[in-house]
Amino acid sequence: MMRIILYTSVSILCACNYTDKKTSTDTPARNAAKNKLDKSCYAYQEGRDTVYMQLDTDGKNAKGELSYSLFEKDSNKGTFNGEFIGDTLIADYSFESEGTRSIRQVAFLREGERLVEGYGESIEQNGRMVFKNLQDLRFGSLMLTKVECITH
């Protein structure tokens, strides 16, 4: 009798912990799709001014590389990490220019195949420059167009 009770108890425990793999919603393909980064690149070129962005998105999260080479200004190159709030990318851009490492907030509005840079009043906060008020941003200073990504 004890054996039957013990066997039944073990069977019930095993059945409770069993997960039917065929009906699980977290299949490897679904997990891969959740974690897949969408990579796209954008550039601005006018006269001697060039801006290049590699943008990797995963849902609303965004990261990538960004470089500015503007005539008669210090060029800079770095990485950014942020998120899309609606169609607007708000990110922290960590870059090096003239041997100095800095962090500043950047904003880009997605308009179809373009990203339009936003600008506005900035203040220093915790060692980085941030926009004073995101609602006051104006867009149109630089318009980056989708391009083929450059492989390094």
N, C-alpha and C positions, 0 to 999 in steps of 0.2 A: 504494500500500500504506500509506504514512504517513497519507493522508487517512482510510482505513478505520479504522486504529488510533486516530487522534485522534477521529473521529466516535464510535466505540464507547466510548472513554473518557469523552467528554462525556455520552453517553447513560446510561452506568452511573452517573456522578456525579449527573445530574439525577434518575434513578430512585431513587437512595438518599435524596435529600433530599425526595422527593415525599410528601406526606401526603394520603391520601384523605379529603376533607372529609366525605363521607357516612358514613364509619365512625368518625369521631372522637367520643370521649365528651364532649368539652368544647364542646357546642353553645351558641349564645347563650342559649337558654332555660335550659339547665342552669346556665350561669354566672350568669344573673340570679337564679335560685333560690338559688344559693350565697350571693350577696351581698345578699339581700333581708332587710331588717330587719323584725322583727315588733314593731309598736308597740301598747302597751296602757297603760292608765292606772288608777291606784288612788287611793282617798281614804279618809280617816278623819275623822269629824265627831262630836264629842260635846261638848255644852255650847258653850263658847267655844274649844275646841281643834279645830284643823284641820291635817291633813297631806295633801299632794297629791304624787303621783309620776307622772311620765311615764317609762315603761320601754321602751327599744328593745333587742331581743335579736337576736343573730345566732349561732345555735348556743348555746354556753355563754357567749359574751361578752355583756356588758350595759352600757348607758350610759343616761343620761337626766337628767331634772331632778327636783329634790326640794325641797319647801318645808315648813317647820314654822311654825305660828302657834299657840303654846300659851299659854293664859291666864296672865298675870302672869310670863311668861318672854320673853326676847328672841326675836323671830321671826328666822328665817334662811331663805335661799333660795340654791340653787346647783345644781351639776351633780355627777354621780357617774359613775364608770367602774370596772367590775369584771367578775366572772365568777360563773357558777353552779357550785357544787360540789355535785353532786347536785341537791337541791331548795333549796339555800341560796345566796342571793346575798350575796357578800362584795364590797364596793366601797369605794373612797376617795371620800368626799363632800367636795367643795371648795365652801365657802359663805362668804357675807359676813353678819355680824351686828354691828349697832351700829358699822359702819364698819371692822371688823376682818376680814381674810381668814384663814380657818382651814381645815384639812383634818383630817377624822376618818374612821375606818373605820365603816361601817354594815353591818348584816346583816339580811336578811329571809328568812324561811322561806316557800316557796310551798306553800300548802294549797288546791288547787283554784283557785277564783276569788278567793282572798285572799292577801295577803302579811302575815306577822306579823313585827313588828320584834323583833330580838334585842338583848339587852343583856348586859353583863358587865364585869368589871374591865378598865380601860384603862390604858395606859402611853404616855408620849411616846417616839416613836422617829423620828429623822430629821426633826424639825419637824412631826410629825403625831401625832395620838392614834390608837392601834391597840389592838385587843383583846389582852389579855395571853395568853389561851389560847382559841382558837376552839372547842375541845371543851367548854369550860365555859360557853358561851353559853346563856342562858335566853331563851325566846321567849314573848311574850304581853303585852308592855307596850302595844303599839299594834297593832290589827288593821285593815289597809287592805283595802277591798273594791273589786273591779273596777268601774270606772265608764266612762262615755263620756268620751273625751278632750276637753279644752277647747282650742279653736283660738285662737291669738293673732293 
